Amino acid sequence: MRIDPQAMLAAACEQTGLRDFGSDSFREGLVLYCDAVSEEAQLNPIGAMAVPAQIHAALINRLRLTDWVKHHPEVREERIEAPVFVIGLFRAGTTLLSYLLERDPAHRPLLRWEVDNSIPPPTPEDIASDPRIEAARAAGAMLDQINPRVRIVQNEEPDGPTECIALMNQDFKSLTWEAMANVPSYGAWLHRTDHRSAYEYHRQALQVLQSGGVRGRWSLKSPHHAMRLDALTAVYPDARLIVMHRDPAVLCASVCSLITTLSGTFSDADHGRYIATHWTDMLARSIAGVDRFRDANPGHPLIDVHYADLAADPIATMRRIYAALGEELDGPALAAMQAHVAARPQHRFGHHGYGLEEFGLDAGAIGERFRPYIERYDIRRELVG
């Protein structure tokens, strides 16, 4: 199948009656992604419906969000102050950490349902009962029926926190698109292109979302950020940055399993070799991005957290994070985090089993490749499986 980007743009305009997408920054990525999907992804019938639908949804929300700002120019004056970003590494416990941060009433997470359907922005009265939540729940249930394993490897509740790439995909500079389909040419472009516009769109979206009155310090997360800290901090100079660490052999196996599961929902082709090579390289780029930023910006501290510590004692680890932020974890925030940990045992949706060998990877070779990372951060090795 072939996806025509001009037809996608026209369909979004026709459905909304809008034509202004704001900046043209998204257009190159849209065209390149449509070409890559058409030529490289080998979509199955499910993918042939789902991927264009996701492109359409991204364009629809961009149109509506741009129109909202046009008619509510005061949104541009909304201040995003000292947001907390969990910047990665991917598959290192960032989801658990983001859910714990969300429990703090002083925080404002980016919610799954509001990133795809942002207009009108939620209000304090309806943020927990908005009908868009059930629409997002129904969409998630449909994906669970198609591939139940997705819920095991990457569970997100519709009214829970989601990753920033769910907004950045509306500028078509996002790992979202690579997770859905194996698209080497788009991936190569994404690695070399400037991401500043995606973060500027991200900030505008946060301004819109908080303008409805649901405020607090934003707590955000995505492994995408580790590779683009220059662009992130250019847009958010006062961002507070948290980086999760874990045995790279486990990270490689887990991310390969995740991408195989997600992209395998939409393609029946064997992309195993590409996934193993590409996503192992992505881990290396993430680590290099963090190290490069850390070494070049000693005045902008990063808070380092080990997955093993978070898994063993989430509350003690959160206390250390808050102390690094110059705050104390107590009161309602502490009680809510304790309740969250007690109510959500690990593997409640099933065990996410994975091994390096199924992706043609070797633990010894990975250990050697990532030895500088392991030694710099004193990473504890784990059994993979």
Buried (B, 14 or more C-beta within 10 A) or exposed (E): EEBEBEEBBEBBBEEBEBEEBBEEBBBBBBBBBBBBBBEBBBBBEBBBEBBBEBBBBBBBBBBBBBBBBEEBEEBEEBEBEEBBBBBBBBBBBBBBBBBBBBBBEEBBBBBBBBBBBBBBBBEEEBBEEBEBBEBBBEBBEEBBEEBEBBBBBBBBBBBBBBBBBBBBBBBBBBBBBBBBBBBBBBBEBBEEBEBBBBBBBBBBBBBBBBBBEBBEBBBBBBBBBBBBBBBBBEBBEEBBBBBBBBBBBBBBBBBBBBBBBBBBBBBEBEBBEBBBBBBBEBBBBBBBBBBEBBEEBEEBEBBBBBBBBBEEEBBEBBBBBBEBBEEEBEEEBBEBBBEBBEEEEEEEBEEBEBEBEBBEBEBEEBBEBBEEBBEEBEBEEBEBE
